[in-house]
Amino acid sequence: MIVNRRNLDLAFVNLRTIFNNAFSTAETQWQNVAMLVPSTTGTEDYAWLSDFPRMREWIGEKTLRSLAAFNYSLKNRDFEATVEVDRNDIKDDRLGIYGIKAQSAGQSAALWPDELVFELVNKAFETRCFDGQYFFDADHLVAGKSVSNMFTKPLSITSQAEARASFGAARTAMRKFKNDEGQPLKVNPNVLLVPPALEDIANTLMTTDRLEDGKPNLYKNAAKVVVSDELLSDTAWYLLDTTKPVKPFIFQEREKPEFVQQTSMDSDAVFLTKKFRFGCEARGESGFGFWQLAFGSTGDNS
């Protein structure tokens, strides 16, 4: 192929099409556990997470609530994936190998939010959220009292008692969460998030009529099972409420993944190294939403 402007444009239009097709067909999971927050600046402030709004009877003057003195913000990060195309490969009609790379780049761009969100889940026992505590912690302060949204119980189907001590206890704890005025938050746990190592146990717990001890399964159809390969621990599991406008986790998107290219025949890269370039760029971040909408277990029984 002759390397001229017309042929370069045609080649990179084809690569862009391959990229976009792979991007649009990739299956993602972050939407099952996180909310999308569009970003318009370099850093977004989430001080508003300090309170659940709640209707109350209007008697006399309205009750005004100011934001608590929490400081929680998310600064957008830059992300990229870049592929170099050797000029000789264009001359020799060897662009097929770059089609595979464009496809991989498109899939990677689509899965980028998954990587951000589940990276955060993996660190949730040791990373602080809006109230200054670890997201999964034993002593979140609510109305002067310590409230826990974590323990170490393994997810179990060995007996009804074990199931109640693990899934049942987590669900009950979440339903008892209250705001700082002592009012129930009406948390509705509906997602059981697990790693591949716990997939069979989670699916059995959510579908079988009886547990391994022969007793009735109290938790059949209690939650949707979501399995993520991004979860690193083989024992940790998470119960989430994703029914509300605010979710347990945040995917903050400043710039959607975009196909970019450098195809000027006069560029330094082409002159010095015979390389054209294409790839993807994006900006964003992940963060924690309400800890009250999640309960985590390390599953190690420590």
C-alpha positions in Angstrom: 0.0 0.0 0.0 1.3 3.5 -0.9 1.6 5.6 2.3 -0.3 8.8 1.4 -2.9 10.9 3.2 -5.9 9.2 1.6 -4.7 5.6 2.4 -3.8 6.6 5.9 -7.2 8.1 6.5 -8.9 4.9 5.2 -6.7 2.7 7.3 -7.3 4.6 10.5 -11.1 4.9 9.9 -11.1 1.1 9.7 -9.2 0.9 13.0 -11.6 3.4 14.6 -14.6 1.3 13.5 -13.0 -1.9 14.9 -12.3 0.0 18.2 -15.9 1.3 18.5 -17.5 -2.1 17.7 -15.4 -3.8 20.4 -16.2 -0.9 22.8 -19.9 -1.2 22.3 -20.2 -4.9 22.6 -18.0 -5.4 25.7 -20.0 -6.6 28.8 -19.4 -4.5 31.9 -20.5 -5.0 35.5 -19.8 -1.7 37.3 -23.4 -0.6 36.7 -24.5 -3.4 39.1 -22.8 -1.8 42.1 -22.0 1.8 41.3 -23.6 5.0 40.1 -22.4 7.2 37.3 -21.5 10.8 38.3 -20.7 13.1 35.4 -17.8 15.4 36.3 -17.3 18.9 35.0 -14.1 19.9 36.8 -10.8 18.4 37.7 -12.0 17.5 41.2 -15.5 16.9 42.5 -16.6 17.5 46.1 -18.8 14.9 47.9 -19.4 16.6 51.2 -23.2 16.1 50.5 -22.7 12.4 51.2 -22.8 13.2 54.9 -26.6 13.1 55.1 -29.6 11.3 53.8 -32.4 13.8 52.9 -35.7 12.8 54.5 -39.2 14.2 54.4 -40.7 15.4 57.8 -43.8 17.1 59.0 -43.7 20.9 58.4 -44.5 22.5 61.7 -43.5 26.1 62.1 -40.2 27.1 60.3 -38.5 24.6 58.1 -35.7 22.6 59.7 -32.5 23.6 58.0 -29.6 21.1 57.8 -26.0 22.1 57.0 -23.5 19.7 55.6 -21.4 17.9 58.2 -17.7 18.8 58.4 -16.6 16.0 56.3 -14.1 16.4 53.5 -14.3 13.9 50.7 -13.4 14.7 47.1 -12.4 12.8 44.0 -9.7 14.1 41.7 -9.9 12.8 38.1 -7.0 10.9 36.7 -5.8 10.5 33.1 -5.9 7.1 31.4 -4.6 6.0 28.0 -3.8 3.0 25.9 -1.6 3.6 22.9 -0.5 1.5 19.9 2.3 2.2 17.5 1.9 1.4 13.8 5.1 0.8 11.8 5.1 2.6 8.5 6.5 -0.5 6.8 3.5 -2.5 8.0 1.2 -0.1 6.1 3.4 -0.4 3.0 3.4 -4.2 3.3 -0.4 -4.4 3.8 0.0 -5.9 7.3 -2.7 -3.9 9.1 -4.6 -7.0 10.1 -2.5 -7.3 13.3 -3.4 -3.8 14.3 -7.1 -4.6 13.9 -6.7 -7.1 16.7 -4.9 -4.5 18.8 -7.7 -1.9 18.0 -10.2 -4.5 19.1 -8.3 -5.1 22.4 -8.0 -1.4 23.0 -11.8 -0.9 22.5 -12.6 -3.7 24.9 -10.1 -2.4 27.4 -11.7 1.1 27.2 -15.1 -0.3 27.8 -13.9 -2.2 30.9 -12.0 0.7 32.3 -14.9 1.7 34.7 -15.0 -1.9 35.9 -11.3 -1.8 36.7 -11.7 1.5 38.6 -14.8 0.5 40.6 -13.7 -3.0 41.6 -10.2 -1.8 42.4 -11.9 0.3 45.0 -14.0 -2.6 46.3 -10.8 -4.6 46.8 -9.4 -1.8 49.0 -12.6 -0.9 50.8 -11.5 -2.5 54.1 -8.5 -0.2 54.2 -9.5 3.0 52.4 -11.4 5.9 54.0 -14.7 7.2 52.8 -16.6 10.4 53.4 -16.9 10.1 57.3 -13.1 9.5 57.7 -13.5 5.8 58.5 -12.7 2.9 56.3 -15.6 2.2 54.0 -16.1 -1.2 55.6 -15.4 -0.6 59.3 -16.6 -1.6 62.7 -17.0 1.9 64.1 -18.7 4.4 61.9 -20.0 7.2 64.2 -23.8 7.8 63.9 -25.5 9.9 66.5 -22.7 9.3 68.9 -22.7 5.5 68.6 -20.4 3.1 66.7 -22.1 1.3 63.8 -20.5 -1.6 62.0 -20.9 -2.5 58.3 -18.4 -5.4 58.3 -17.5 -8.7 59.9 -15.3 -11.7 59.1 -18.0 -14.5 58.6 -17.5 -16.8 55.6 -20.4 -17.0 53.2 -21.9 -20.4 54.0 -24.5 -22.9 52.9 -23.4 -25.8 55.2 -26.3 -25.3 57.5 -29.2 -23.0 58.1 -27.4 -21.7 61.2 -24.3 -20.9 59.3 -26.3 -19.1 56.5 -28.1 -17.0 59.2 -24.8 -16.1 60.8 -23.3 -14.9 57.5 -25.8 -13.7 54.9 -28.7 -13.4 57.3 -26.7 -11.4 59.9 -25.4 -9.0 57.2 -28.9 -8.4 55.8 -30.3 -7.8 59.3 -27.6 -5.4 60.2 -28.2 -3.3 57.1 -31.9 -3.2 57.6 -31.3 -1.8 61.1 -29.1 1.2 59.9 -30.5 4.5 61.0 -29.7 8.2 60.3 -28.3 10.6 62.9 -31.8 11.4 64.1 -32.5 7.7 64.8 -34.8 7.2 61.9 -34.6 3.9 59.8 -32.8 4.4 56.5 -35.0 1.6 55.0 -32.0 -0.1 53.4 -33.0 -2.9 51.0 -30.0 -5.3 50.3 -30.5 -6.7 46.8 -27.0 -7.5 45.4 -24.7 -10.2 46.6 -21.2 -9.4 45.2 -18.7 -12.3 45.2 -15.4 -13.4 43.6 -15.4 -16.5 41.2 -14.3 -18.7 44.2 -17.6 -18.0 45.9 -19.8 -18.1 42.8 -21.2 -21.6 43.4 -21.9 -20.9 47.1 -23.6 -17.7 46.3 -25.7 -19.1 43.5 -26.7 -22.1 45.7 -27.7 -19.8 48.6 -29.9 -17.7 46.3 -31.5 -20.6 44.4 -31.8 -23.9 46.3 -34.8 -24.9 48.4 -32.7 -26.6 51.1 -29.2 -26.2 52.4 -26.6 -28.9 53.0 -28.0 -29.8 56.4 -31.4 -30.5 54.8 -33.1 -27.5 56.4 -35.1 -25.0 54.4 -33.2 -22.2 52.8 -34.5 -18.9 54.2 -32.6 -16.8 51.6 -33.8 -18.2 48.3 -34.1 -15.3 45.8 -33.1 -12.8 48.5 -30.5 -11.1 46.2 -29.1 -10.9 42.8 -25.7 -12.6 42.5 -23.0 -10.6 40.8 -19.6 -12.3 40.2 -16.6 -10.2 39.3 -13.2 -11.5 38.2 -11.7 -8.2 39.4 -12.2 -9.2 43.0 -8.9 -10.3 44.4 -9.9 -12.1 47.7 -11.2 -15.6 47.4 -13.1 -15.3 50.7 -14.4 -11.7 50.9 -18.1 -11.1 49.9 -20.3 -8.1 49.9 -24.0 -7.3 50.3 -25.2 -4.1 48.7 -28.3 -2.0 48.3 -28.4 -0.6 44.7 -32.1 0.3 44.7 -31.6 3.9 45.6 -30.5 7.0 43.5 -27.2 6.9 45.4 -25.2 3.7 45.2 -22.5 2.2 47.4 -19.8 3.1 44.9 -19.2 5.9 42.5 -17.8 6.0 38.9 -16.9 9.6 38.2 -16.6 10.2 34.5 -14.9 13.4 33.3 -14.1 12.4 29.7 -15.5 9.3 28.1 -13.0 6.9 26.4 -12.2 8.4 23.0 -10.3 7.0 20.0 -7.4 9.3 19.1 -4.7 9.1 16.4 -1.5 10.7 15.3 -1.2 10.2 11.6 0.6 13.3 10.3 3.3 12.2 7.9 5.3 15.2 9.0 5.4 14.3 12.7 8.7 13.7 14.5 7.6 10.2 15.4 7.2 9.2 11.8 10.4 11.0 10.7 12.6 9.5 13.5 11.1 6.1 14.1 8.6 5.4 11.2 5.8 5.1 13.7 2.2 6.3 13.5 0.1 6.0 16.6 -3.5 5.4 17.7 -5.2 4.6 21.0 -7.7 5.8 23.5 -7.8 8.5 26.2 -10.1 9.0 29.1 -10.4 10.9 32.4 -12.2 9.8 35.6 -12.1 8.3 39.0 -13.9 5.9 41.3 -15.0 6.6 44.9 -17.3 5.5 47.8 -20.9 6.4 48.1 -22.9 5.7 51.2 -21.3 3.1 53.4 -24.8 2.5 54.8 -25.7 0.8 51.5 -23.0 -1.9 51.8 -21.9 -4.6 54.2 -18.6 -6.4 53.7 -17.1 -9.6 55.1 -13.5 -10.6 54.8 -14.7 -14.1 55.0 -11.6 -15.3 56.8 -13.3 -15.8 60.2 -10.4 -13.9 61.9 
